[in-house]
């Protein structure tokens, strides 16, 4: 799995942990091992611009996902894919989280990966399914690291 992280924010983040939890999530979801994922870490101004431009919503948010190839869980038989990009905003996440920023960014990374794979939380059933899977993946990954 090729995962590229770029930190364009002033936050010092554990990029290795972020890439590790992303890779674990993709492997767990059966994504081809030669697939690619990009992760950008940005400040609130850049996240606000992206949030307005792509979601038509005001202000910053903690995570955005931009899928590229249409990749679904357990689709490794289709071969390698460019999964897409996850954009994280640690400054916004820190203001809105009750936990430390490291674990919050790990959670948001898993959340972003699941969005790239087609999961959403538009209704209560989808939310319950997505959040349970997110928690399961994160718990398993934390037992390994």
DOROLO-863538 format. One record per residue: x, y, z of N, C-alpha, C, O, CB in turn; residue in one letter. Coordinates in Angstrom, 2 decimals. Glycine has a CB too. Layout:
! residues N
SITE   n_east  n_north     n_up  ca_east  ca_north    ca_up   c_east  c_north     c_up   o_east  o_north     o_up  cb_east  cb_north    cb_up  rest
SITE        X        Y        Z        X         Y        Z        X        Y        Z        X        Y        Z        X         Y        Z     A
...
! end
This chain:
! residues 145
SITE   n_east  n_north     n_up  ca_east  ca_north    ca_up   c_east  c_north     c_up   o_east  o_north     o_up  cb_east  cb_north    cb_up  rest
SITE     0.86    -1.17     0.00     0.00      0.00     0.00     0.91     1.24     0.00     1.78     1.38     0.85    -0.98      0.00     1.24     X
SITE     0.69     2.10    -0.94     1.47      3.33    -0.99     0.63     4.45    -0.38    -0.43     4.80    -0.90     1.91      3.69    -2.46     X
SITE     1.11     4.98     0.73     0.40      6.06     1.41     1.35     7.24     1.55     2.42     7.12     2.16    -0.15      5.61     2.81     X
SITE     0.96     8.35     0.98     1.79      9.55     1.05     1.11    10.55     1.99    -0.06    10.88     1.81     2.00     10.18    -0.37     X
SITE     1.85    11.00     2.99     1.33     12.03     3.89     2.11    13.32     3.69     3.33    13.31     3.52     1.42     11.57     5.37     X
SITE     1.38    14.42     3.71     1.98     15.74     3.58     1.38    16.62     4.67     0.16    16.75     4.77     1.74     16.36     2.15     X
SITE     2.23    17.21     5.48     1.76     18.08     6.56     2.00    19.53     6.16     3.12    20.03     6.21     2.47     17.74     7.90     X
SITE     0.91    20.21     5.78     0.99     21.63     5.42     0.47    22.52     6.55     0.20    23.70     6.33     0.21     21.90     4.15     X
SITE     0.33    21.96     7.74    -0.17     22.73     8.88     1.00    23.07     9.81     2.13    22.64     9.59    -1.27     21.94     9.64     X
SITE     0.70    23.82    10.83     1.71     24.14    11.84     1.72    23.10    12.96     2.56    23.17    13.86     1.47     25.53    12.42     X
SITE     0.79    22.15    12.92     0.72     21.10    13.93     1.79    20.04    13.67     2.01    19.65    12.52    -0.68     20.45    13.96     X
SITE     2.43    19.60    14.72     3.33     18.46    14.62     2.48    17.23    14.89     1.96    17.05    15.99     4.55     18.58    15.62     X
SITE     2.35    16.39    13.88     1.51     15.21    13.95     2.36    13.95    13.79     3.43    13.99    13.18     0.40     15.25    12.88     X
SITE     1.87    12.86    14.34     2.53     11.57    14.16     2.08    11.00    12.82     1.15    10.20    12.74     2.20     10.59    15.34     X
SITE     2.77    11.43    11.77     2.39     11.02    10.42     2.56     9.52    10.22     1.82     8.92     9.44     3.22     11.77     9.39     X
SITE     3.51     8.92    10.91     3.70      7.47    10.81     2.48     6.73    11.36     2.03     5.74    10.77     4.98      7.03    11.56     X
SITE     1.94     7.20    12.48     0.75      6.57    13.06    -0.46     6.76    12.15    -1.26     5.84    11.97     0.46      7.14    14.45     X
SITE    -0.59     7.95    11.58    -1.71      8.23    10.67    -1.63     7.31     9.45    -2.64     6.72     9.05    -1.69      9.72    10.23     X
SITE    -0.44     7.17     8.87    -0.28      6.28     7.71    -0.51     4.83     8.11    -1.10     4.06     7.34     1.13      6.45     7.10     X
SITE    -0.06     4.45     9.28    -0.21      3.08     9.75    -1.68     2.70     9.93    -2.10     1.63     9.50     0.53      2.89    11.06     X
SITE    -2.46     3.57    10.56    -3.87      3.25    10.78    -4.63     3.28     9.45    -5.58     2.52     9.27    -4.50      4.24    11.78     X
SITE    -4.22     4.12     8.53    -4.84      4.14     7.20    -4.57     2.82     6.48    -5.47     2.21     5.91    -4.32      5.34     6.36     X
SITE    -3.31     2.40     6.51    -2.93      1.14     5.86    -3.68    -0.02     6.49    -4.22    -0.88     5.78    -1.41      0.91     5.95     X
SITE    -3.73    -0.07     7.80    -4.44     -1.16     8.48    -5.91    -1.18     8.06    -6.47    -2.24     7.79    -4.32     -1.01    10.01     X
SITE    -6.52    -0.01     7.99    -7.93      0.09     7.61    -8.16    -0.45     6.20    -9.11    -1.19     5.96    -8.41      1.55     7.69     X
SITE    -7.28    -0.09     5.28    -7.42     -0.53     3.90    -7.20    -2.04     3.75    -7.92    -2.71     3.02    -6.44      0.22     3.01     X
SITE    -6.21    -2.55     4.46    -5.95     -4.00     4.44    -7.15    -4.73     5.04    -7.61    -5.73     4.48    -4.65     -4.35     5.21     X
SITE    -7.65    -4.26     6.16    -8.80     -4.87     6.83   -10.02    -4.89     5.90   -10.81    -5.83     5.93    -9.15     -4.09     8.13     X
SITE   -10.16    -3.87     5.08   -11.31     -3.76     4.18   -11.06    -4.46     2.83   -11.87    -4.35     1.91   -11.65     -2.29     3.95     X
SITE    -9.93    -5.19     2.74    -9.67     -6.01     1.56    -9.26    -5.25     0.31    -9.48    -5.72    -0.80   -10.86     -6.78     1.26     X
SITE    -8.66    -4.09     0.50    -8.24     -3.29    -0.66    -6.90    -3.82    -1.19    -6.03    -4.21    -0.41    -8.13     -1.77    -0.27     X
SITE    -6.75    -3.83    -2.49    -5.55     -4.37    -3.14    -4.30    -3.73    -2.52    -4.26    -2.51    -2.34    -5.59     -4.12    -4.67     X
SITE    -3.29    -4.54    -2.20    -2.10     -4.02    -1.52    -1.26    -3.04    -2.32    -0.41    -2.35    -1.75    -1.25     -5.14    -1.11     X
SITE    -1.46    -2.95    -3.62    -0.70     -2.01    -4.43    -1.46    -0.72    -4.70    -1.08     0.06    -5.56    -0.32     -2.66    -5.74     X
SITE    -2.54    -0.50    -3.96    -3.35      0.71    -4.12    -2.64     1.90    -3.49    -1.69     1.75    -2.72    -4.74      0.53    -3.49     X
SITE    -3.12     3.11    -3.83    -2.49      4.35    -3.35    -3.50     5.24    -2.64    -4.67     5.31    -3.00    -1.86      5.11    -4.52     X
SITE    -3.00     5.93    -1.61    -3.81      6.85    -0.82    -2.96     8.07    -0.48    -1.78     7.95    -0.15    -4.35      6.16     0.47     X
SITE    -3.58     9.24    -0.55    -2.91     10.47    -0.13    -3.57    11.02     1.12    -4.79    10.98     1.26    -2.93     11.52    -1.26     X
SITE    -2.76    11.53     2.03    -3.27     12.16     3.25    -2.60    13.52     3.39    -1.37    13.62     3.46    -3.00     11.27     4.52     X
SITE    -3.42    14.56     3.44    -2.91     15.92     3.63    -3.38    16.43     4.98    -4.52    16.22     5.37    -3.37     16.87     2.50     X
SITE    -2.49    17.10     5.67    -2.79     17.71     6.96    -2.70    19.21     6.73    -1.66    19.73     6.32    -1.80     17.22     8.10     X
SITE    -3.80    19.91     7.02    -3.90     21.32     6.64    -4.32    22.19     7.83    -4.76    21.69     8.87    -4.89     21.50     5.49     X
SITE    -4.18    23.50     7.65    -4.64     24.44     8.67    -6.12    24.76     8.44    -6.72    24.32     7.46    -3.79     25.74     8.65     X
SITE    -6.70    25.53     9.35    -8.13     25.83     9.28    -8.51    26.65     8.05    -9.60    26.47     7.50    -8.56     26.55    10.52     X
SITE    -7.64    27.56     7.62    -7.95     28.36     6.43    -8.08    27.49     5.19    -9.03    27.63     4.42    -6.88     29.42     6.21     X
SITE    -7.13    26.59     5.01    -7.19     25.72     3.84    -8.39    24.78     3.93    -9.07    24.54     2.92    -5.89     24.91     3.70     X
SITE    -8.66    24.24     5.12    -9.80     23.34     5.28   -11.12    24.09     5.01   -12.04    23.54     4.41    -9.81     22.73     6.69     X
SITE   -11.19    25.33     5.46   -12.39     26.14     5.19   -12.59    26.29     3.68   -13.71    26.11     3.19   -12.28     27.54     5.86     X
SITE   -11.52    26.61     2.96   -11.61     26.75     1.50   -12.10    25.46     0.85   -12.96    25.50    -0.04   -10.26     27.15     0.92     X
SITE   -11.57    24.33     1.27   -11.98     23.04     0.71   -13.43    22.72     1.07   -14.19    22.22     0.24   -11.06     21.93     1.21     X
SITE   -13.81    23.00     2.31   -15.16     22.71     2.80   -16.20    23.52     2.03   -17.26    23.00     1.66   -15.26     23.01     4.30     X
SITE   -15.90    24.78     1.79   -16.82     25.64     1.04   -16.86    25.20    -0.43   -17.94    25.05    -1.01   -16.38     27.13     1.16     X
SITE   -15.69    24.99    -1.02   -15.62     24.68    -2.45   -16.28    23.34    -2.80   -17.02    23.26    -3.77   -14.18     24.65    -2.89     X
SITE   -16.01    22.29    -2.00   -16.45     20.95    -2.37   -17.72    20.49    -1.68   -18.43    19.63    -2.20   -15.37     19.99    -2.09     X
SITE   -18.02    21.05    -0.52   -19.22     20.62     0.21   -20.26    21.72     0.30   -21.39    21.48     0.74   -18.85     20.16     1.61     X
SITE   -19.89    22.92    -0.12   -20.77     24.07    -0.05   -21.25    24.32     1.39   -22.39    24.71     1.62   -21.98     23.88    -0.98     X
SITE   -20.34    24.09     2.33   -20.63     24.30     3.76   -19.63    25.30     4.32   -18.45    25.27     3.97   -20.58     22.96     4.55     X
SITE   -20.08    26.18     5.20   -19.19     27.22     5.73   -18.23    26.68     6.79   -18.50    25.68     7.45   -20.01     28.35     6.33     X
SITE   -17.11    27.36     6.92   -16.16     27.08     8.00   -15.38    25.80     7.79   -15.63    25.05     6.84   -16.88     27.01     9.31     X
SITE   -14.44    25.55     8.68   -13.61     24.35     8.58   -14.36    23.12     9.10   -15.44    23.23     9.68   -12.30     24.53     9.36     X
SITE   -13.79    21.97     8.88   -14.26     20.71     9.43   -13.01    19.90     9.80   -11.89    20.33     9.51   -15.18     19.93     8.41     X
SITE   -13.20    18.76    10.42   -12.05     17.99    10.88   -11.46    17.06     9.81   -10.25    16.85     9.78   -12.44     17.18    12.07     X
SITE   -12.32    16.50     8.93   -11.83     15.58     7.91   -12.71    15.68     6.66   -13.93    15.81     6.75   -11.81     14.13     8.44     X
SITE   -12.06    15.60     5.51   -12.75     15.50     4.23   -12.13    14.35     3.46   -10.93    14.07     3.58   -12.66     16.85     3.41     X
SITE   -12.95    13.68     2.66   -12.48     12.57     1.84   -12.82    12.85     0.38   -13.92    13.28     0.06   -13.09     11.23     2.29     X
SITE   -11.84    12.61    -0.49   -12.00     12.82    -1.92   -11.67    11.53    -2.65   -10.51    11.28    -2.95   -11.11     14.00    -2.41     X
SITE   -12.68    10.71    -2.95   -12.41      9.45    -3.65   -11.97     9.68    -5.09   -12.39    10.64    -5.73   -13.66      8.56    -3.62     X
SITE   -11.14     8.79    -5.58   -10.70      8.85    -6.98   -11.33     7.69    -7.75   -12.40     7.85    -8.34    -9.13      8.79    -7.09     X
SITE   -10.68     6.53    -7.73   -11.27      5.35    -8.35   -12.41     4.87    -7.48   -12.38     5.06    -6.26   -10.20      4.22    -8.56     X
SITE   -13.40     4.28    -8.07   -14.53      3.78    -7.29   -14.13     2.45    -6.66   -14.27     1.40    -7.29   -15.82      3.64    -8.17     X
SITE   -13.64     2.50    -5.43   -13.14      1.33    -4.74   -14.13     0.96    -3.64   -14.57     1.80    -2.86   -11.72      1.58    -4.16     X
SITE   -14.47    -0.32    -3.60   -15.39     -0.83    -2.59   -14.65    -1.84    -1.72   -13.66    -2.42    -2.16   -16.65     -1.49    -3.25     X
SITE   -15.11    -2.05    -0.49   -14.47     -3.04     0.37   -14.40    -4.42    -0.28   -15.30    -4.81    -1.03   -15.21     -3.14     1.70     X
SITE   -13.33    -5.13     0.01   -13.10     -6.50    -0.46   -13.08    -6.57    -1.99   -13.57    -7.54    -2.58   -14.18     -7.43     0.09     X
SITE   -12.51    -5.53    -2.61   -12.46     -5.48    -4.07   -11.04    -5.66    -4.60   -10.72    -5.17    -5.68   -13.03     -4.15    -4.56     X
SITE   -10.18    -6.34    -3.84    -8.78     -6.47    -4.26    -8.65    -7.25    -5.55    -7.64    -7.13    -6.24    -7.97     -7.14    -3.16     X
SITE    -9.64    -8.05    -5.90    -9.59     -8.82    -7.14    -9.58    -7.90    -8.36    -9.16    -8.30    -9.45   -10.78     -9.78    -7.22     X
SITE   -10.04    -6.66    -8.18   -10.08     -5.73    -9.30    -8.72    -5.09    -9.56    -8.56    -4.36   -10.53   -11.12     -4.65    -9.04     X
SITE    -7.76    -5.35    -8.71    -6.42     -4.82    -8.92    -6.18    -3.52    -8.18    -7.07    -3.01    -7.49    -6.18     -4.61   -10.38     X
SITE    -4.97    -2.97    -8.32    -4.61     -1.75    -7.61    -5.46    -0.57    -8.07    -5.93    -0.53    -9.20    -3.13     -1.43    -7.80     X
SITE    -5.63     0.38    -7.17    -6.44      1.56    -7.48    -5.83     2.78    -6.81    -5.07     2.67    -5.85    -7.91      1.37    -7.02     X
SITE    -6.18     3.93    -7.32    -5.90      5.18    -6.62    -7.15     5.46    -5.80    -8.18     5.86    -6.34    -5.54      6.37    -7.62     X
SITE    -7.05     5.24    -4.52    -8.21      5.31    -3.63    -8.72     6.74    -3.51    -9.93     6.98    -3.58    -7.86      4.75    -2.24     X
SITE    -7.82     7.67    -3.33    -8.19      9.06    -3.21    -7.35     9.77    -2.16    -6.24     9.35    -1.83    -9.65      9.19    -2.88     X
SITE    -7.92    10.84    -1.63    -7.22     11.66    -0.64    -8.09    11.90     0.59    -9.31    12.04     0.50    -6.81     13.00    -1.25     X
SITE    -7.43    11.93     1.72    -8.04     12.33     2.98    -7.36    13.63     3.39    -6.14    13.74     3.31    -7.90     11.22     4.10     X
SITE    -8.15    14.60     3.82    -7.60     15.87     4.32    -8.01    15.99     5.78    -9.19    15.92     6.12    -8.11     17.10     3.47     X
SITE    -7.01    16.18     6.63    -7.22     16.31     8.08    -6.89    17.72     8.52    -5.95    18.34     8.01    -6.37     15.28     8.86     X
SITE    -7.65    18.23     9.48    -7.39     19.55    10.04    -7.24    19.42    11.56    -8.23    19.49    12.28    -8.53     20.56     9.68     X
SITE    -6.00    19.22    12.04    -5.80     19.01    13.48    -6.22    20.20    14.34    -6.67    19.99    15.46    -4.36     18.71    13.74     X
SITE    -6.08    21.42    13.85    -6.47     22.59    14.66    -7.97    22.56    14.95    -8.38    22.80    16.09    -6.10     23.91    13.93     X
SITE    -8.77    22.27    13.94   -10.21     22.18    14.14   -10.56    20.96    14.97   -11.41    21.04    15.86   -10.94     22.13    12.79     X
SITE    -9.91    19.84    14.70   -10.18     18.61    15.44    -9.88    18.80    16.93   -10.64    18.32    17.78    -9.35     17.45    14.88     X
SITE    -8.79    19.48    17.24    -8.41     19.68    18.63    -9.46    20.50    19.38    -9.73    20.24    20.56    -7.05     20.37    18.71     X
SITE   -10.04    21.49    18.72   -11.05     22.33    19.35   -12.34    21.57    19.64   -13.08    21.93    20.56   -11.36     23.52    18.47     X
SITE   -12.61    20.52    18.87   -13.89     19.85    18.93   -13.84    18.44    19.51   -14.84    17.73    19.50   -14.48     19.79    17.59     X
SITE   -12.69    18.04    20.01   -12.53     16.69    20.54   -12.31    16.72    22.05   -11.74    17.66    22.60   -11.37     15.97    19.84     X
SITE   -12.77    15.67    22.68   -12.54     15.52    24.10   -11.30    14.66    24.38   -10.91    14.48    25.53   -13.77     14.91    24.78     X
SITE   -10.69    14.13    23.32    -9.50     13.31    23.51    -8.26    14.02    22.96    -8.37    15.06    22.32    -9.69     11.95    22.82     X
SITE    -7.11    13.46    23.22    -5.85     14.01    22.73    -5.84    14.03    21.21    -6.53    13.23    20.58    -4.65     13.21    23.27     X
SITE    -5.08    14.92    20.63    -5.10     15.11    19.18    -4.58    13.88    18.43    -5.09    13.58    17.35    -4.27     16.32    18.81     X
SITE    -3.61    13.18    18.96    -3.10     11.98    18.27    -4.19    10.94    18.04    -4.44    10.55    16.90    -1.95     11.36    19.07     X
SITE    -4.84    10.47    19.12    -5.93      9.51    18.94    -7.09    10.05    18.10    -7.74     9.29    17.39    -6.45      9.08    20.28     X
SITE    -7.35    11.34    18.18    -8.42     11.93    17.38    -8.08    11.88    15.89    -8.94    11.56    15.06    -8.69     13.39    17.81     X
SITE    -6.84    12.18    15.54    -6.44     12.12    14.13    -6.45    10.68    13.61    -6.75    10.44    12.44    -5.04     12.73    13.95     X
SITE    -6.13     9.73    14.46    -6.21      8.32    14.08    -7.66     7.94    13.78    -7.94     7.29    12.78    -5.63      7.41    15.20     X
SITE    -8.57     8.34    14.65    -9.99      8.08    14.44   -10.48     8.74    13.15   -11.19     8.12    12.37   -10.81      8.58    15.64     X
SITE   -10.10     9.99    12.94   -10.53     10.71    11.75    -9.96    10.09    10.48   -10.59    10.14     9.42   -10.12     12.17    11.84     X
SITE    -8.78     9.52    10.57    -8.19      8.85     9.42    -9.02     7.62     9.04    -9.32     7.41     7.87    -6.73      8.44     9.72     X
SITE    -9.37     6.81    10.02   -10.22      5.64     9.75   -11.55     6.10     9.17   -12.05     5.52     8.21   -10.45      4.81    11.05     X
SITE   -12.11     7.14     9.75   -13.38      7.70     9.28   -13.25     8.11     7.81   -14.13     7.80     7.00   -13.80      8.91    10.14     X
SITE   -12.16     8.79     7.48   -11.94      9.22     6.11   -11.76     8.06     5.15   -12.27     8.09     4.03   -10.72     10.11     6.05     X
SITE   -11.04     7.02     5.58   -10.87      5.84     4.74   -12.23     5.20     4.44   -12.51     4.84     3.29    -9.93      4.81     5.42     X
SITE   -13.06     5.07     5.45   -14.37      4.46     5.24   -15.22     5.28     4.27   -15.94     4.71     3.46   -15.10      4.29     6.56     X
SITE   -15.14     6.60     4.36   -15.84      7.44     3.39   -15.33     7.18     1.97   -16.11     7.11     1.03   -15.69      8.93     3.74     X
SITE   -14.01     7.04     1.82   -13.45      6.77     0.50   -13.95     5.45    -0.08   -14.01     5.27    -1.30   -11.93      6.75     0.57     X
SITE   -14.31     4.52     0.81   -14.78      3.21     0.37   -16.30     3.14     0.24   -16.86     2.06     0.04   -14.31      2.14     1.33     X
SITE   -16.95     4.30     0.34   -18.38      4.35     0.09   -19.28     4.35     1.30   -20.50     4.39     1.16   -18.74      3.23    -0.74     X
SITE   -18.71     4.30     2.50   -19.53      4.34     3.71   -19.97     5.78     3.98   -19.24     6.72     3.67   -18.76      3.77     4.93     X
SITE   -21.15     5.94     4.54   -21.59      7.27     4.97   -22.43     7.15     6.23   -22.71     6.05     6.71   -22.40      7.97     3.84     X
SITE   -22.82     8.30     6.73   -23.64      8.33     7.96   -24.80     9.28     7.76   -25.13    10.08     8.63   -22.79      8.76     9.19     X
SITE   -25.42     9.15     6.58   -26.56     10.01     6.23   -27.82     9.63     7.00   -28.63    10.50     7.33   -26.83      9.93     4.74     X
SITE   -28.00     8.35     7.29   -29.15      7.95     8.10   -28.66     7.12     9.28   -27.50     6.71     9.32   -30.19      7.15     7.26     X
SITE   -29.54     6.89    10.23   -29.15      6.28    11.50   -28.62     4.86    11.33   -27.73     4.44    12.07   -30.32      6.27    12.45     X
SITE   -29.16     4.12    10.38   -28.70      2.75    10.14   -27.29     2.76     9.57   -26.42     2.01    10.04   -29.65      2.02     9.18     X
SITE   -27.05     3.60     8.56   -25.72      3.71     7.98   -24.71     4.23     8.99   -23.57     3.79     9.02   -25.74      4.62     6.75     X
SITE   -25.14     5.19     9.81   -24.25      5.74    10.84   -23.84     4.66    11.83   -22.66     4.55    12.16   -24.93      6.90    11.58     X
SITE   -24.79     3.88    12.30   -24.48      2.82    13.27   -23.49     1.82    12.67   -22.54     1.41    13.34   -25.77      2.09    13.72     X
SITE   -23.71     1.43    11.42   -22.83      0.48    10.75   -21.42     1.06    10.57   -20.43     0.40    10.87   -23.41      0.09     9.39     X
SITE   -21.35     2.30    10.08   -20.05      2.92     9.82   -19.27     3.15    11.11   -18.08     2.84    11.18   -20.24      4.24     9.09     X
SITE   -19.94     3.67    12.13   -19.23      3.97    13.37   -18.81     2.71    14.11   -17.76     2.70    14.75   -20.11      4.82    14.28     X
SITE   -19.60     1.63    14.02   -19.20      0.36    14.64   -17.96    -0.19    13.95   -17.04    -0.66    14.61   -20.36     -0.67    14.58     X
SITE   -17.94    -0.13    12.62   -16.79     -0.60    11.87   -15.56     0.27    12.16   -14.45    -0.25    12.32   -17.09     -0.60    10.36     X
SITE   -15.76     1.56    12.23   -14.68      2.50    12.56   -14.08     2.15    13.92   -12.86     2.09    14.06   -15.20      3.96    12.56     X
SITE   -14.92     1.92    14.91   -14.45      1.58    16.26   -13.73     0.24    16.28   -12.71     0.09    16.97   -15.63      1.55    17.24     X
SITE   -14.24    -0.73    15.54   -13.62     -2.06    15.47   -12.23    -1.97    14.86   -11.27    -2.53    15.40   -14.50     -3.02    14.64     X
SITE   -12.11    -1.27    13.75   -10.81     -1.13    13.08    -9.82    -0.43    13.99    -8.68    -0.87    14.13   -10.97     -0.34    11.75     X
SITE   -10.23     0.65    14.61    -9.34      1.41    15.48    -8.90     0.58    16.68    -7.72     0.59    17.05   -10.03      2.69    15.95     X
SITE    -9.82    -0.12    17.27    -9.49     -0.97    18.44    -8.49    -2.04    18.06    -7.51    -2.26    18.77   -10.76     -1.62    19.02     X
SITE    -8.72    -2.72    16.93    -7.79     -3.76    16.49    -6.41    -3.18    16.18    -5.40    -3.76    16.57    -8.35     -4.47    15.25     X
SITE    -6.37    -2.05    15.49    -5.08     -1.44    15.15    -4.31    -1.06    16.42    -3.11    -1.27    16.51    -5.29     -0.20    14.26     X
SITE    -5.02    -0.50    17.39    -4.33     -0.09    18.63    -3.78    -1.26    19.40    -2.80    -1.10    20.12    -5.28      0.69    19.52     X
SITE    -4.36    -2.43    19.26    -3.81     -3.63    19.92    -2.51    -4.08    19.25    -1.69    -4.75    19.87    -4.84     -4.78    19.88     X
SITE    -2.34    -3.70    17.99    -1.15     -4.11    17.24     0.04    -3.16    17.42     1.19    -3.58    17.27    -1.48     -4.22    15.79     X
SITE    -0.24    -1.90    17.72     0.86     -0.93    17.80     1.34    -0.70    19.20     2.25     0.09    19.43     0.44      0.39    17.21     X
! end
